[in-house]
Amino acid sequence: MSDDRPAVCPAPSGYWVAFGYQNHVILTKPPKRKDHKLPGLCGVLARPEEMSNKDERPDCAWCAEQAHTGQVRIVPRPDTV
């Protein structure tokens, strides 16, 4: 008997950071950009040196929804492990 269920791809991993006015999720394998900025799941951009660990700032609603619904798997920030 064959298995007709669609293949399930694992969710990409990402981590929380703070920059600007909110906390955002950055993918652990972000797309390469010429300006070296990293995109949040919501599309905002920041340079790595502008980012700090997640703090008391509000969470970006889009990034939070992606994390809470399992669209992205949250892992520790790579440079803090």
N, CA, C and O atoms as CSV, one atom per row, in Angstrom:
chain,resi,resn,atom,element,x,y,z
A,1,MET,N,N,0.848,-1.173,0.000
A,1,MET,CA,C,0.000,0.000,0.000
A,1,MET,C,C,0.895,1.237,0.000
A,1,MET,O,O,1.822,1.331,0.805
A,2,SER,N,N,0.627,2.179,-0.891
A,2,SER,CA,C,1.464,3.379,-0.969
A,2,SER,C,C,0.970,4.443,0.003
A,2,SER,O,O,-0.198,4.468,0.392
A,3,ASP,N,N,1.881,5.307,0.378
A,3,ASP,CA,C,1.563,6.401,1.289
A,3,ASP,C,C,1.259,7.641,0.447
A,3,ASP,O,O,2.158,8.194,-0.186
A,4,ASP,N,N,0.001,8.078,0.436
A,4,ASP,CA,C,-0.414,9.218,-0.381
A,4,ASP,C,C,-0.321,10.548,0.350
A,4,ASP,O,O,-0.726,11.580,-0.185
A,5,ARG,N,N,0.203,10.535,1.557
A,5,ARG,CA,C,0.323,11.788,2.298
A,5,ARG,C,C,1.433,12.635,1.699
A,5,ARG,O,O,2.457,12.098,1.275
A,6,PRO,N,N,1.248,13.969,1.654
A,6,PRO,CA,C,2.315,14.824,1.124
A,6,PRO,C,C,3.520,14.825,2.063
A,6,PRO,O,O,3.378,14.689,3.278
A,7,ALA,N,N,4.691,14.977,1.485
A,7,ALA,CA,C,5.913,15.057,2.293
A,7,ALA,C,C,5.882,16.344,3.113
A,7,ALA,O,O,5.469,17.395,2.623
A,8,VAL,N,N,6.317,16.251,4.345
A,8,VAL,CA,C,6.335,17.414,5.225
A,8,VAL,C,C,7.772,17.883,5.374
A,8,VAL,O,O,8.640,17.122,5.801
A,9,CYS,N,N,8.017,19.121,5.027
A,9,CYS,CA,C,9.353,19.699,5.186
A,9,CYS,C,C,9.463,20.258,6.596
A,9,CYS,O,O,8.504,20.835,7.107
A,10,PRO,N,N,10.605,20.098,7.224
A,10,PRO,CA,C,10.762,20.668,8.560
A,10,PRO,C,C,10.722,22.196,8.497
A,10,PRO,O,O,11.150,22.800,7.513
A,11,ALA,N,N,10.210,22.798,9.547
A,11,ALA,CA,C,10.147,24.262,9.612
A,11,ALA,C,C,11.565,24.822,9.671
A,11,ALA,O,O,12.434,24.234,10.314
A,12,PRO,N,N,11.806,25.950,9.008
A,12,PRO,CA,C,13.129,26.569,9.116
A,12,PRO,C,C,13.351,27.055,10.549
A,12,PRO,O,O,12.393,27.296,11.283
A,13,SER,N,N,14.598,27.196,10.936
A,13,SER,CA,C,14.889,27.672,12.288
A,13,SER,C,C,15.230,29.155,12.257
A,13,SER,O,O,15.735,29.682,11.265
A,14,GLY,N,N,14.939,29.802,13.364
A,14,GLY,CA,C,15.228,31.226,13.506
A,14,GLY,C,C,15.399,31.569,14.974
A,14,GLY,O,O,15.182,30.726,15.845
A,15,TYR,N,N,15.783,32.785,15.243
A,15,TYR,CA,C,16.031,33.219,16.619
A,15,TYR,C,C,15.548,34.656,16.798
A,15,TYR,O,O,15.506,35.441,15.851
A,16,TRP,N,N,15.187,34.976,18.037
A,16,TRP,CA,C,14.706,36.318,18.367
A,16,TRP,C,C,15.881,37.272,18.569
A,16,TRP,O,O,16.897,36.904,19.159
A,17,VAL,N,N,15.735,38.491,18.076
A,17,VAL,CA,C,16.678,39.580,18.329
A,17,VAL,C,C,15.877,40.859,18.529
A,17,VAL,O,O,14.706,40.939,18.158
A,18,ALA,N,N,16.518,41.848,19.115
A,18,ALA,CA,C,15.896,43.155,19.296
A,18,ALA,C,C,16.633,44.174,18.444
A,18,ALA,O,O,17.862,44.235,18.455
A,19,PHE,N,N,15.879,44.968,17.713
A,19,PHE,CA,C,16.426,46.139,17.021
A,19,PHE,C,C,15.267,47.049,16.669
A,19,PHE,O,O,14.123,46.609,16.549
A,20,GLY,N,N,15.581,48.320,16.506
A,20,GLY,CA,C,14.502,49.274,16.251
A,20,GLY,C,C,13.586,49.339,17.462
A,20,GLY,O,O,14.046,49.422,18.600
A,21,TYR,N,N,12.295,49.302,17.206
A,21,TYR,CA,C,11.313,49.420,18.282
A,21,TYR,C,C,10.734,48.090,18.741
A,21,TYR,O,O,9.897,48.058,19.643
A,22,GLN,N,N,11.175,46.979,18.124
A,22,GLN,CA,C,10.560,45.689,18.428
A,22,GLN,C,C,11.582,44.553,18.458
A,22,GLN,O,O,12.748,44.724,18.101
A,23,ASN,N,N,11.100,43.379,18.899
A,23,ASN,CA,C,11.832,42.121,18.776
A,23,ASN,C,C,11.377,41.460,17.481
A,23,ASN,O,O,10.190,41.468,17.158
A,24,HIS,N,N,12.326,40.886,16.741
A,24,HIS,CA,C,12.033,40.244,15.465
A,24,HIS,C,C,12.706,38.878,15.409
A,24,HIS,O,O,13.644,38.613,16.160
A,25,VAL,N,N,12.227,38.010,14.517
A,25,VAL,CA,C,12.838,36.699,14.296
A,25,VAL,C,C,13.683,36.764,13.029
A,25,VAL,O,O,13.216,37.208,11.980
A,26,ILE,N,N,14.939,36.314,13.140
A,26,ILE,CA,C,15.875,36.230,12.023
A,26,ILE,C,C,16.105,34.749,11.731
A,26,ILE,O,O,16.321,33.966,12.657
A,27,LEU,N,N,16.062,34.360,10.475
A,27,LEU,CA,C,16.338,32.968,10.122
A,27,LEU,C,C,17.805,32.635,10.377
A,27,LEU,O,O,18.673,33.490,10.200
A,28,THR,N,N,18.089,31.402,10.790
A,28,THR,CA,C,19.478,31.006,11.027
A,28,THR,C,C,20.260,30.912,9.724
A,28,THR,O,O,21.486,31.023,9.728
A,29,LYS,N,N,19.568,30.710,8.617
A,29,LYS,CA,C,20.208,30.705,7.295
A,29,LYS,C,C,19.532,31.767,6.431
A,29,LYS,O,O,18.770,31.440,5.521
A,30,PRO,N,N,19.813,33.040,6.720
A,30,PRO,CA,C,19.137,34.114,5.985
A,30,PRO,C,C,19.660,34.232,4.554
A,30,PRO,O,O,20.771,33.792,4.260
A,31,PRO,N,N,18.867,34.821,3.672
A,31,PRO,CA,C,19.348,35.046,2.304
A,31,PRO,C,C,20.526,36.019,2.319
A,31,PRO,O,O,20.556,36.947,3.127
A,32,LYS,N,N,21.486,35.809,1.435
A,32,LYS,CA,C,22.660,36.691,1.338
A,32,LYS,C,C,22.257,37.998,0.673
A,32,LYS,O,O,21.534,38.006,-0.323
A,33,ARG,N,N,22.733,39.096,1.235
A,33,ARG,CA,C,22.462,40.427,0.681
A,33,ARG,C,C,23.783,41.161,0.500
A,33,ARG,O,O,24.714,40.980,1.285
A,34,LYS,N,N,23.863,41.981,-0.530
A,34,LYS,CA,C,25.084,42.752,-0.787
A,34,LYS,C,C,25.382,43.739,0.330
A,34,LYS,O,O,26.547,44.015,0.617
A,35,ASP,N,N,24.341,44.274,0.964
A,35,ASP,CA,C,24.544,45.257,2.033
A,35,ASP,C,C,24.774,44.604,3.397
A,35,ASP,O,O,24.954,45.307,4.391
A,36,HIS,N,N,24.772,43.265,3.458
A,36,HIS,CA,C,25.025,42.473,4.671
A,36,HIS,C,C,23.959,42.637,5.749
A,36,HIS,O,O,24.160,42.194,6.880
A,37,LYS,N,N,22.828,43.266,5.423
A,37,LYS,CA,C,21.744,43.379,6.396
A,37,LYS,C,C,21.007,42.044,6.471
A,37,LYS,O,O,20.959,41.287,5.502
A,38,LEU,N,N,20.440,41.776,7.632
A,38,LEU,CA,C,19.661,40.558,7.841
A,38,LEU,C,C,18.178,40.917,7.868
A,38,LEU,O,O,17.787,41.876,8.533
A,39,PRO,N,N,17.350,40.159,7.151
A,39,PRO,CA,C,15.913,40.436,7.171
A,39,PRO,C,C,15.202,39.686,8.289
A,39,PRO,O,O,15.481,38.514,8.544
A,40,GLY,N,N,14.281,40.374,8.949
A,40,GLY,CA,C,13.381,39.699,9.871
A,40,GLY,C,C,12.344,38.938,9.061
A,40,GLY,O,O,12.204,39.176,7.861
A,41,LEU,N,N,11.624,38.038,9.690
A,41,LEU,CA,C,10.572,37.308,8.971
A,41,LEU,C,C,9.566,38.270,8.352
A,41,LEU,O,O,8.981,37.982,7.309
A,42,CYS,N,N,9.374,39.399,8.994
A,42,CYS,CA,C,8.401,40.383,8.533
A,42,CYS,C,C,8.943,41.258,7.408
A,42,CYS,O,O,8.187,42.005,6.787
A,43,GLY,N,N,10.244,41.173,7.139
A,43,GLY,CA,C,10.835,41.942,6.049
A,43,GLY,C,C,11.680,43.124,6.474
A,43,GLY,O,O,12.376,43.699,5.636
A,44,VAL,N,N,11.648,43.514,7.743
A,44,VAL,CA,C,12.492,44.630,8.173
A,44,VAL,C,C,13.953,44.216,8.086
A,44,VAL,O,O,14.277,43.034,8.205
A,45,LEU,N,N,14.829,45.184,7.880
A,45,LEU,CA,C,16.256,44.908,7.704
A,45,LEU,C,C,17.081,45.607,8.778
A,45,LEU,O,O,16.742,46.705,9.220
A,46,ALA,N,N,18.164,44.960,9.190
A,46,ALA,CA,C,19.107,45.571,10.126
A,46,ALA,C,C,20.461,44.902,9.961
A,46,ALA,O,O,20.556,43.746,9.547
A,47,ARG,N,N,21.500,45.645,10.292
A,47,ARG,CA,C,22.848,45.076,10.302
A,47,ARG,C,C,23.024,44.264,11.591
A,47,ARG,O,O,22.449,44.610,12.623
A,48,PRO,N,N,23.805,43.203,11.537
A,48,PRO,CA,C,24.008,42.371,12.736
A,48,PRO,C,C,24.484,43.169,13.952
A,48,PRO,O,O,24.081,42.876,15.077
A,49,GLU,N,N,25.330,44.163,13.738
A,49,GLU,CA,C,25.838,44.943,14.873
A,49,GLU,C,C,24.772,45.832,15.515
A,49,GLU,O,O,24.988,46.355,16.608
A,50,GLU,N,N,23.632,46.011,14.858
A,50,GLU,CA,C,22.522,46.794,15.409
A,50,GLU,C,C,21.579,45.929,16.247
A,50,GLU,O,O,20.656,46.447,16.874
A,51,MET,N,N,21.807,44.620,16.259
A,51,MET,CA,C,20.910,43.689,16.939
A,51,MET,C,C,21.435,43.328,18.319
A,51,MET,O,O,22.641,43.198,18.532
A,52,SER,N,N,20.506,43.170,19.250
A,52,SER,CA,C,20.854,42.686,20.584
A,52,SER,C,C,19.909,41.536,20.921
A,52,SER,O,O,19.021,41.203,20.137
A,53,ASN,N,N,20.103,40.940,22.075
A,53,ASN,CA,C,19.226,39.849,22.492
A,53,ASN,C,C,17.809,40.364,22.708
A,53,ASN,O,O,17.605,41.545,22.992
A,54,LYS,N,N,16.839,39.478,22.573
A,54,LYS,CA,C,15.437,39.830,22.793
A,54,LYS,C,C,15.304,40.481,24.164
A,54,LYS,O,O,15.911,40.034,25.136
A,55,ASP,N,N,14.502,41.544,24.231
A,55,ASP,CA,C,14.358,42.269,25.490
A,55,ASP,C,C,12.903,42.653,25.729
A,55,ASP,O,O,11.990,41.991,25.234
A,56,GLU,N,N,12.692,43.723,26.489
A,56,GLU,CA,C,11.343,44.118,26.901
A,56,GLU,C,C,10.542,44.820,25.807
A,56,GLU,O,O,9.373,45.145,26.016
A,57,ARG,N,N,11.145,45.057,24.657
A,57,ARG,CA,C,10.405,45.669,23.552
A,57,ARG,C,C,9.264,44.744,23.133
A,57,ARG,O,O,9.339,43.535,23.349
A,58,PRO,N,N,8.215,45.299,22.538
A,58,PRO,CA,C,7.138,44.420,22.061
A,58,PRO,C,C,7.620,43.538,20.916
A,58,PRO,O,O,8.509,43.918,20.155
A,59,ASP,N,N,7.027,42.363,20.806
A,59,ASP,CA,C,7.351,41.469,19.694
A,59,ASP,C,C,6.620,41.935,18.446
A,59,ASP,O,O,5.466,42.358,18.515
A,60,CYS,N,N,7.281,41.858,17.326
A,60,CYS,CA,C,6.657,42.121,16.034
A,60,CYS,C,C,5.509,41.121,15.873
A,60,CYS,O,O,5.705,39.923,16.073
A,61,ALA,N,N,4.329,41.594,15.518
A,61,ALA,CA,C,3.158,40.719,15.412
A,61,ALA,C,C,3.353,39.629,14.358
A,61,ALA,O,O,2.978,38.479,14.586
A,62,TRP,N,N,3.933,39.975,13.209
A,62,TRP,CA,C,4.124,38.982,12.146
A,62,TRP,C,C,5.128,37.916,12.588
A,62,TRP,O,O,4.871,36.721,12.444
A,63,CYS,N,N,6.267,38.349,13.127
A,63,CYS,CA,C,7.287,37.394,13.573
A,63,CYS,C,C,6.731,36.492,14.676
A,63,CYS,O,O,6.980,35.287,14.678
A,64,ALA,N,N,5.979,37.075,15.613
A,64,ALA,CA,C,5.409,36.290,16.712
A,64,ALA,C,C,4.420,35.254,16.194
A,64,ALA,O,O,4.411,34.116,16.664
A,65,GLU,N,N,3.587,35.636,15.229
A,65,GLU,CA,C,2.621,34.680,14.675
A,65,GLU,C,C,3.336,33.515,14.001
A,65,GLU,O,O,2.928,32.365,14.158
A,66,GLN,N,N,4.390,33.802,13.259
A,66,GLN,CA,C,5.138,32.739,12.587
A,66,GLN,C,C,5.771,31.791,13.601
A,66,GLN,O,O,5.797,30.578,13.388
A,67,ALA,N,N,6.278,32.339,14.697
A,67,ALA,CA,C,6.887,31.509,15.740
A,67,ALA,C,C,5.828,30.694,16.482
A,67,ALA,O,O,6.019,29.501,16.719
A,68,HIS,N,N,4.725,31.324,16.846
A,68,HIS,CA,C,3.695,30.644,17.644
A,68,HIS,C,C,2.932,29.586,16.859
A,68,HIS,O,O,2.409,28.642,17.451
A,69,THR,N,N,2.859,29.723,15.546
A,69,THR,CA,C,2.136,28.736,14.733
A,69,THR,C,C,3.050,27.643,14.191
A,69,THR,O,O,2.595,26.755,13.470
A,70,GLY,N,N,4.334,27.702,14.531
A,70,GLY,CA,C,5.260,26.660,14.106
A,70,GLY,C,C,5.784,26.818,12.689
A,70,GLY,O,O,6.388,25.892,12.148
A,71,GLN,N,N,5.562,27.975,12.081
A,71,GLN,CA,C,6.087,28.214,10.736
A,71,GLN,C,C,7.603,28.349,10.756
A,71,GLN,O,O,8.269,28.150,9.740
A,72,VAL,N,N,8.143,28.691,11.930
A,72,VAL,CA,C,9.590,28.760,12.136
A,72,VAL,C,C,9.870,28.160,13.512
A,72,VAL,O,O,9.113,28.378,14.458
A,73,ARG,N,N,10.947,27.415,13.615
A,73,ARG,CA,C,11.347,26.775,14.876
A,73,ARG,C,C,12.353,27.694,15.562
A,73,ARG,O,O,13.409,27.984,15.001
A,74,ILE,N,N,12.034,28.152,16.769
A,74,ILE,CA,C,12.901,29.087,17.486
A,74,ILE,C,C,14.041,28.324,18.162
A,74,ILE,O,O,13.825,27.336,18.864
A,75,VAL,N,N,15.263,28.815,17.928
A,75,VAL,CA,C,16.482,28.236,18.495
A,75,VAL,C,C,17.277,29.360,19.162
A,75,VAL,O,O,16.987,30.533,18.926
A,76,PRO,N,N,18.272,29.028,19.992
A,76,PRO,CA,C,19.107,30.075,20.584
A,76,PRO,C,C,19.856,30.860,19.500
A,76,PRO,O,O,20.196,30.319,18.447
A,77,ARG,N,N,20.098,32.109,19.771
A,77,ARG,CA,C,20.849,32.959,18.848
A,77,ARG,C,C,22.254,32.376,18.676
A,77,ARG,O,O,22.936,32.125,19.669
A,78,PRO,N,N,22.701,32.155,17.428
A,78,PRO,CA,C,23.981,31.470,17.181
A,78,PRO,C,C,25.189,32.083,17.882
A,78,PRO,O,O,26.038,31.347,18.382
A,79,ASP,N,N,25.287,33.398,17.931
A,79,ASP,CA,C,26.479,34.018,18.520
A,79,ASP,C,C,26.407,34.112,20.037
A,79,ASP,O,O,27.301,34.692,20.653
A,80,THR,N,N,25.365,33.556,20.659
A,80,THR,CA,C,25.266,33.576,22.114
A,80,THR,C,C,25.307,32.183,22.718
A,80,THR,O,O,25.171,32.029,23.931
A,81,VAL,N,N,25.495,31.164,21.880
A,81,VAL,CA,C,25.488,29.778,22.377
A,81,VAL,C,C,26.860,29.399,22.873
A,81,VAL,O,O,27.063,28.274,23.331
